Amino acid sequence: MDPLVSIIIPVYNGSNYMREALDSALAQTYSNIEILVVNDGSNDGGKTRDIALSYGDRIRYLEQEKNGGVSTVLNMGIRAMRGEYFSWLSHDDVYYPEKIQAEIDALRAAGNMDAVVYSGWDTLLMPERKVVPYEGLRRRYRDVYIHSGLCAEAFGFIGGGTLLIPRSWFDRYGLFDERLRGTQDDVKWFEMFHDKELVYVDEHLIQSRSHEMQVTYRYSGFQKECDELYLWMAKQVAEEDTQRAGLTLYQFLCGFLGAVGSFPTAREYVREKLQTMAPPKDAAERLQSFRSWLQSLGGTQHGIYLYCAGQRGEGCAAALRGRKISIAGIADSDSSKWGKEIAGMTCLSPQELPNDALLIVTKIEAEGLRRQLRRDGFRHVVTYEEMEERLLMVPVI
């Protein structure tokens, strides 16, 4: 029998994108689904409500009077769901038609219908509606890291909309923390997955929209909440958790340093924790091997520059500095960042970069940007994704 899957769509003032999300849920090739739209007290003159109700009995509609944050409506949906599995669809995202079927098939193939499954995703950049294709994790990581719930959550492999979670897991671990406005999902995923093995589908099964109205842009406390999240995660991780992924706690924290690079409290905690731990006996050899790899890419004699001055750029800066790798500068194509201090460096324009230097692209659309930079005459360009697994094995100094 095909188990019932509940697709829960939390929405607040979602009239701009919600219809696309609903249509994608209804277009699933897996037929045994229910769709719950949960309105988080939208104040858009009834537009969100009207769109949802226009779908009639093809969906179930719930609404709370006051805006309480995504945690509150997710919890409302979970309490009301009838399905055996929970699947979260943000009102501004889109499922590809095979999303649910591919994940149910993966659970069956794994022989464990009580497991959690996740997949890759594409990013839809707004307003230009540019789709950045997903690059499979297996191109960059060993399977043991990909299936480790700890690594998947801590290193950012999981997009919440890609998950398919048995309803029983919420009975076991509780619902989302309604005090949190921006990190409630990551807190719950860590609680659930840090000591578990996950099932992974190496396909892009959803399209995740990136736009300026998301919580990451609108919520002023998001950065602070993330800093607190990563600090809490770093304090929770134990050696037995990392061993399941074939890593020592030391190796895990070396890799985690890149993830927390733009969050100062968490970053300093990880650095101080590493200083109290014994590095591997072959630390010098590993560090030299990494430096030799960088040199083999060419351009290091003209300096190493980070390209894209966002959160990932700051994380990359922290990861390299932790290995005593000198960074000559940071640059971005966004002119509003030029001249500003980012990660302790003055942000440059692309025109100020030496063509013979080594550029490390840290942007999410890294592969396309790398091709563009090479067309612009930059000879030595590498993406941060190509460095990630190598950094796990390089000790911090």
C-alpha positions in Angstrom: 0.0 0.0 0.0 1.1 3.6 -0.7 1.2 5.5 2.6 -0.6 8.8 2.9 1.8 11.8 2.6 0.8 15.2 4.1 2.2 18.2 2.2 2.0 21.1 4.6 2.3 24.6 3.1 2.8 27.4 5.7 2.0 30.8 4.3 2.1 34.4 5.3 1.0 37.1 2.7 1.7 34.6 0.0 -0.4 35.7 -2.9 2.6 36.4 -5.1 3.9 32.8 -5.3 1.5 30.5 -3.5 -0.4 29.4 -6.6 2.7 27.9 -8.1 3.4 26.0 -4.9 -0.1 24.6 -4.7 -0.1 23.6 -8.4 3.2 21.8 -8.0 1.8 19.8 -5.0 -1.3 18.8 -6.9 0.9 17.8 -9.9 2.7 15.0 -7.9 3.0 11.7 -9.7 2.5 10.1 -6.3 -1.3 10.1 -5.8 -1.9 9.3 -2.1 -1.4 12.8 -0.7 -3.2 15.4 1.2 -2.4 19.1 1.0 -2.8 21.4 4.0 -2.4 25.2 3.6 -1.9 26.9 7.0 -2.3 30.7 6.9 -0.2 32.5 9.5 -2.5 35.4 10.1 -1.9 37.1 6.7 -2.8 40.8 6.5 -3.1 41.2 2.8 -6.8 41.9 2.6 -7.7 38.3 2.2 -5.7 37.6 -1.0 -3.9 34.6 0.5 -7.1 33.1 1.9 -9.0 33.6 -1.5 -6.3 31.8 -3.5 -6.3 28.9 -1.1 -10.1 28.6 -1.0 -10.3 28.7 -4.8 -8.8 25.2 -4.8 -11.9 23.9 -3.1 -11.8 20.4 -1.6 -8.5 19.6 -3.4 -6.8 21.0 -0.3 -7.5 21.5 3.4 -7.3 25.1 4.7 -6.4 26.1 8.2 -5.9 29.7 9.5 -4.7 31.3 12.7 -5.9 34.8 13.5 -2.6 36.4 14.4 0.8 36.0 12.8 2.9 33.8 15.0 5.8 32.7 12.8 6.4 29.6 10.7 6.9 27.3 13.7 3.3 27.9 14.9 1.7 27.1 11.5 4.0 24.1 10.9 2.9 22.8 14.3 -0.8 23.5 13.5 -0.4 21.5 10.3 1.4 18.6 12.0 -1.4 18.3 14.6 -4.0 18.3 11.9 -2.3 16.0 9.4 -3.7 12.6 8.6 -0.7 11.2 6.8 2.0 8.9 7.8 4.7 11.2 6.4 5.3 15.0 6.7 6.6 17.0 3.7 7.1 20.7 4.0 6.5 23.0 1.0 7.2 26.7 1.5 4.6 28.8 -0.2 7.3 30.4 -2.4 8.9 27.1 -3.4 8.0 24.5 -6.0 8.0 20.7 -5.9 9.1 18.8 -9.1 6.4 16.3 -10.0 8.3 13.2 -8.9 9.3 14.6 -5.5 7.2 12.4 -3.2 7.3 9.3 -5.4 11.1 9.4 -5.6 11.5 9.6 -1.8 9.0 6.9 -1.1 10.8 4.7 -3.6 14.1 5.5 -1.9 12.7 4.4 1.5 11.5 1.2 0.0 14.9 0.6 -1.7 16.6 1.2 1.7 14.3 -1.3 3.3 13.4 1.1 6.1 10.1 2.9 5.9 10.7 4.6 9.3 13.8 6.4 8.0 14.1 10.1 7.0 14.9 10.9 3.4 16.2 14.1 1.8 17.4 15.2 -1.6 19.1 17.9 -3.6 17.4 21.0 -4.9 17.6 23.7 -7.5 17.7 27.4 -6.5 15.4 29.9 -8.3 16.9 33.4 -8.1 14.5 36.3 -8.1 13.6 38.6 -9.7 15.3 37.3 -12.8 13.8 33.8 -12.3 17.2 32.2 -13.0 17.5 28.5 -12.0 20.8 27.5 -10.5 21.0 23.7 -11.0 21.8 21.5 -8.1 25.2 19.9 -8.0 25.0 16.4 -6.5 26.7 15.9 -3.1 28.3 12.7 -4.4 30.5 14.8 -6.6 32.0 16.4 -3.4 31.6 14.0 -0.5 31.8 10.4 0.5 28.6 8.6 1.0 29.3 8.2 4.7 29.1 12.0 5.2 26.0 12.3 3.0 24.1 9.7 5.0 25.2 11.0 8.4 22.5 13.1 9.9 25.1 15.1 11.8 27.1 16.0 8.8 24.0 16.6 6.6 22.6 19.2 9.1 25.9 20.7 10.4 27.4 21.2 6.9 24.3 22.5 5.2 23.4 19.5 3.0 19.7 19.7 4.0 17.0 21.9 2.5 13.9 21.6 4.7 11.6 21.3 1.7 13.5 18.2 0.4 12.8 16.2 3.6 10.2 13.4 4.0 9.8 12.6 7.7 7.6 9.9 9.3 4.9 11.5 11.5 6.0 9.3 14.3 9.3 11.2 14.6 7.4 14.3 15.8 5.7 12.2 18.4 9.2 11.0 19.5 11.1 14.4 19.3 8.3 17.0 19.7 7.2 19.8 17.5 9.0 23.0 16.4 10.1 25.5 19.0 7.6 28.4 18.6 10.0 30.8 20.4 12.3 30.7 17.4 11.6 32.8 14.2 14.4 31.8 11.9 16.2 28.7 13.0 13.3 26.5 14.3 13.9 24.0 11.5 17.6 23.6 12.0 17.2 23.1 15.7 14.6 20.3 15.1 16.7 18.6 12.4 19.7 18.5 14.7 17.7 17.1 17.6 16.2 14.5 15.3 19.2 13.6 13.0 22.5 14.1 14.8 22.8 10.4 15.8 20.9 8.9 12.9 21.6 7.7 9.4 19.5 9.3 6.6 18.5 8.1 3.2 19.7 10.4 0.4 18.2 10.8 -3.2 20.9 12.3 -5.5 18.4 14.2 -7.6 17.0 17.7 -7.6 13.4 17.3 -6.4 12.4 20.8 -5.5 13.0 24.4 -6.6 13.8 26.7 -3.7 13.1 30.4 -4.5 15.6 33.0 -3.2 14.1 36.5 -2.8 14.3 39.6 -0.6 11.1 38.9 1.3 12.4 35.7 2.9 12.9 35.5 6.7 16.7 35.6 6.2 16.3 39.1 4.8 13.2 40.4 6.7 14.0 39.2 10.3 16.5 41.5 12.0 17.4 38.9 14.6 18.2 36.2 12.1 22.0 36.6 12.3 22.0 36.5 16.2 19.7 33.5 16.2 22.0 31.6 13.8 25.0 32.4 15.9 23.2 30.9 19.0 22.1 27.9 16.9 25.6 27.0 15.8 27.1 27.6 19.3 24.5 25.3 20.7 25.2 22.7 18.0 29.0 22.8 18.6 28.5 22.3 22.4 26.1 19.3 21.8 28.3 17.3 19.4 30.1 14.3 21.0 32.8 12.0 19.7 30.4 9.1 19.3 28.2 11.2 17.0 31.1 12.1 14.7 32.4 8.5 14.7 29.3 7.4 12.9 30.4 9.5 10.0 34.0 8.2 10.1 35.3 11.4 11.6 37.0 12.2 14.9 35.5 15.1 16.9 38.6 17.1 15.9 38.1 16.5 12.2 34.4 17.4 12.5 35.1 20.7 14.2 37.8 21.5 11.6 35.1 21.2 8.9 32.5 22.9 11.1 34.7 26.0 11.3 33.8 26.9 7.7 30.1 26.6 8.4 30.2 29.0 11.4 32.7 31.4 9.9 30.3 34.4 9.7 28.9 33.8 13.3 31.4 35.3 15.7 30.4 33.6 19.0 30.1 30.1 17.5 33.3 30.6 15.5 35.4 31.6 18.5 34.0 28.7 20.6 35.0 26.2 17.8 38.5 27.7 17.5 39.0 27.7 21.3 37.7 24.1 21.5 40.1 23.0 18.8 43.0 24.6 20.7 42.3 22.3 23.7 42.4 19.1 21.5 45.4 17.2 20.2 45.8 17.5 16.4 46.5 14.3 14.4 50.1 13.2 14.3 50.2 13.8 10.6 48.9 17.4 10.9 51.9 19.0 9.2 51.7 16.6 6.3 48.0 17.2 5.8 48.4 20.9 5.9 51.3 20.8 3.4 49.2 18.5 1.1 46.4 21.1 1.1 48.8 24.0 0.4 50.3 21.9 -2.4 46.9 21.4 -3.9 46.1 25.1 -3.8 49.5 25.7 -5.6 48.6 23.2 -8.2 45.6 25.2 -9.2 47.9 28.1 -10.2 47.9 31.7 -9.4 48.8 31.5 -5.7 52.0 33.5 -6.2 49.7 36.4 -7.2 47.6 36.0 -4.1 44.4 34.1 -3.1 41.1 36.1 -3.4 37.6 35.2 -2.3 34.9 36.0 -4.8 31.5 36.8 -3.3 31.3 38.6 0.0 28.4 36.9 1.6 28.0 34.4 4.5 29.7 31.6 2.5 32.6 34.0 1.8 33.1 34.8 5.5 32.9 31.1 6.3 35.6 30.3 3.7 37.8 33.1 5.1 37.5 31.7 8.6 38.3 28.1 7.3 41.4 29.3 5.4 42.7 31.6 8.1 42.3 28.7 10.6 44.9 26.9 8.5 47.2 29.9 8.2 46.4 30.3 4.5 46.9 34.0 3.6 44.0 35.7 1.8 45.0 38.7 -0.3 41.4 40.1 -0.6 37.7 39.6 -1.1 35.6 40.8 -4.0 32.0 40.9 -5.1 30.0 41.9 -8.2 27.6 43.8 -6.0 28.7 47.4 -6.2 26.9 48.2 -2.9 29.6 46.1 -1.1 32.6 47.8 -2.7 34.8 49.6 -0.2 33.1 48.0 2.8 34.9 45.9 5.3 33.9 42.2 5.1 35.7 39.4 7.0 38.4 41.9 8.0 39.1 43.0 4.4 38.0 45.8 2.1 35.6 44.5 -0.5 37.0 45.0 -4.1 35.3 45.2 -7.4 36.1 42.5 -10.0 38.0 45.1 -12.0 40.5 45.4 -9.1 41.4 41.8 -9.1 44.7 40.5 -10.6 43.9 38.2 -13.6 46.7 35.8 -12.6 45.6 35.4 -9.0 43.7 32.3 -7.6 40.0 33.1 -7.2 37.9 31.0 -4.8 34.2 31.4 -5.8 31.9 31.0 -2.7 28.6 31.9 -4.3 25.8 29.4 -4.4 25.8 29.6 -8.3 29.5 28.8 -8.3 29.9 26.8 -11.5 28.2 29.3 -13.7 30.1 32.2 -12.1 33.4 30.3 -12.6 32.7 30.0 -16.3 31.9 33.7 -16.5 35.1 34.7 -14.7 37.2 32.6 -17.0 35.5 34.2 -20.0 36.5 37.6 -18.4 40.1 36.6 -18.4 40.7 35.1 -14.9 42.9 32.1 -15.4 42.8 30.4 -12.0 39.3 29.9 -10.6 38.1 27.2 -8.1 34.8 26.8 -6.2 34.5 26.5 -2.5 32.6 23.2 -3.0 35.7 21.7 -4.5 37.5 22.5 -1.2 35.0 21.4 1.3 35.8 17.7 1.9 39.6 18.4 1.7 39.2 20.9 4.5 37.6 18.3 6.8 41.0 16.5 6.9 43.2 19.6 7.3 43.9 20.5 10.9 43.4 24.0 12.3 46.5 25.7 13.6 
